[in-house]
């Protein structure tokens, strides 16, 4: 099963949406507690722990955003790879149709092919390389 770039992008968007919500809530909590007039060692400890937790949340949201960016980049790569493989398949199949085994044309013909790989199989790249080495132009 091939990866679906749309599903990958959906996951990337979820990363962004989730981090926005966490960042807002953490900021709101820090802002709300900054206005409390609570004094003493317990208040100081609470504020220190809150600042530490806020810093951790900021770091984690940045990591999640980075993951979302990586997912988006991967979706782009998958789409580009699919376009490349589909294009090779179309060109090779077209070349094979124009150069059948019984072709009177000089040069290489479809007898060098064997079986075609399934759609989106990376072996289309190897087949293209081998055909070009044999002299095929497509």
C-alpha positions as CSV (number, residue, x, y, z in Angstrom):
1,X,0.0,0.0,0.0
2,X,1.4,3.3,-1.1
3,X,1.4,6.3,1.4
4,X,-1.4,8.8,0.8
5,X,0.0,12.4,0.7
6,X,-3.5,13.7,1.6
7,X,-3.5,11.7,4.8
8,X,0.0,12.7,5.6
9,X,-1.0,16.4,5.1
10,X,-4.0,15.9,7.3
11,X,-1.7,14.7,10.1
12,X,0.6,17.7,9.5
13,X,-2.4,20.0,9.9
14,X,-3.4,18.2,13.1
15,X,0.0,18.9,14.5
16,X,-0.3,22.6,13.8
17,X,-3.9,22.8,15.1
18,X,-3.0,20.9,18.3
19,X,0.1,23.1,19.0
20,X,-1.9,26.3,18.5
21,X,-4.4,25.2,21.1
22,X,-1.8,24.1,23.6
23,X,0.2,27.3,23.2
24,X,-2.9,29.5,23.7
25,X,-3.9,27.7,26.8
26,X,-0.5,27.7,28.3
27,X,-0.1,31.4,27.6
28,X,-3.5,32.2,29.0
29,X,-2.8,30.2,32.2
30,X,0.5,32.1,32.7
31,X,-1.2,35.4,32.1
32,X,-4.0,34.6,34.5
33,X,-1.7,33.5,37.3
34,X,0.5,36.6,36.8
35,X,-2.3,38.7,38.1
36,X,-2.9,36.7,41.2
37,X,-1.8,38.6,44.4
38,X,-0.7,35.4,46.2
39,X,2.5,35.8,48.1
40,X,4.8,33.6,50.0
41,X,7.0,30.5,49.5
42,X,4.1,28.4,48.2
43,X,3.2,31.1,45.6
44,X,6.9,31.4,44.5
45,X,7.1,27.6,44.1
46,X,3.9,27.6,42.2
47,X,5.1,30.3,39.8
48,X,8.4,28.6,39.3
49,X,6.8,25.3,38.5
50,X,4.3,27.0,36.2
51,X,7.1,28.8,34.4
52,X,9.0,25.4,34.0
53,X,5.9,23.7,32.7
54,X,5.2,26.5,30.3
55,X,8.8,26.3,29.0
56,X,8.3,22.5,28.5
57,X,5.1,23.1,26.7
58,X,6.7,25.6,24.4
59,X,9.5,23.2,23.6
60,X,7.1,20.4,22.9
61,X,4.9,22.5,20.7
62,X,8.0,23.5,18.7
63,X,8.9,19.8,18.3
64,X,5.3,19.0,17.2
65,X,5.4,21.9,14.7
66,X,8.7,20.5,13.4
67,X,7.1,17.1,13.0
68,X,4.2,18.7,11.1
69,X,6.6,20.4,8.8
70,X,8.5,17.2,8.2
71,X,5.2,15.4,7.5
72,X,4.3,18.1,4.9
73,X,7.7,17.8,3.3
74,X,7.3,14.0,3.2
75,X,3.9,14.4,1.5
76,X,5.5,16.6,-1.1
77,X,8.2,14.0,-1.7
78,X,5.6,11.2,-2.0
79,X,3.6,13.2,-4.6
80,X,6.7,14.0,-6.6
81,X,7.8,10.4,-6.4
82,X,4.4,9.2,-7.6
83,X,4.5,11.7,-10.5
84,X,7.9,10.5,-11.5
85,X,7.0,6.8,-11.3
86,X,3.7,7.3,-13.2
87,X,5.5,9.3,-15.8
88,X,8.1,6.6,-16.3
89,X,5.4,4.0,-16.5
90,X,3.4,5.9,-19.2
91,X,6.6,6.7,-21.2
92,X,7.9,3.1,-21.0
93,X,4.5,1.6,-21.9
94,X,4.2,4.0,-24.8
95,X,7.7,3.1,-26.0
96,X,7.0,-0.6,-25.7
97,X,3.8,-0.2,-27.7
98,X,5.7,1.7,-30.4
99,X,8.6,-0.9,-30.4
100,X,6.9,-4.3,-30.2
101,X,9.0,-7.4,-30.2
102,X,8.2,-7.8,-34.0
103,X,9.1,-4.2,-34.7
104,X,10.8,-3.6,-38.1
105,X,12.4,-0.5,-36.6
106,X,16.2,-0.7,-36.1
107,X,17.5,-0.8,-32.5
108,X,16.2,-2.1,-29.3
109,X,12.6,-3.3,-29.0
110,X,10.2,-4.5,-26.3
111,X,11.8,-7.9,-26.2
112,X,14.2,-6.6,-23.5
113,X,11.4,-5.7,-21.1
114,X,10.1,-8.8,-19.5
115,X,7.1,-8.1,-17.3
116,X,6.1,-4.6,-16.3
117,X,6.3,-3.7,-12.6
118,X,3.1,-2.8,-10.8
119,X,2.1,0.9,-10.8
120,X,4.2,3.1,-8.5
121,X,6.8,0.4,-8.0
122,X,10.3,1.8,-7.7
123,X,11.4,-0.8,-10.3
124,X,10.1,1.5,-13.0
125,X,13.2,3.6,-12.4
126,X,15.6,0.7,-12.8
127,X,13.7,-0.4,-15.9
128,X,14.1,3.1,-17.4
129,X,17.8,3.1,-16.7
130,X,18.3,-0.3,-18.2
131,X,16.2,0.6,-21.3
132,X,18.2,3.8,-21.8
133,X,21.5,1.8,-21.5
134,X,20.2,-0.5,-24.2
135,X,19.5,2.5,-26.5
136,X,15.8,3.1,-25.9
137,X,14.7,6.7,-26.2
138,X,11.4,7.7,-24.5
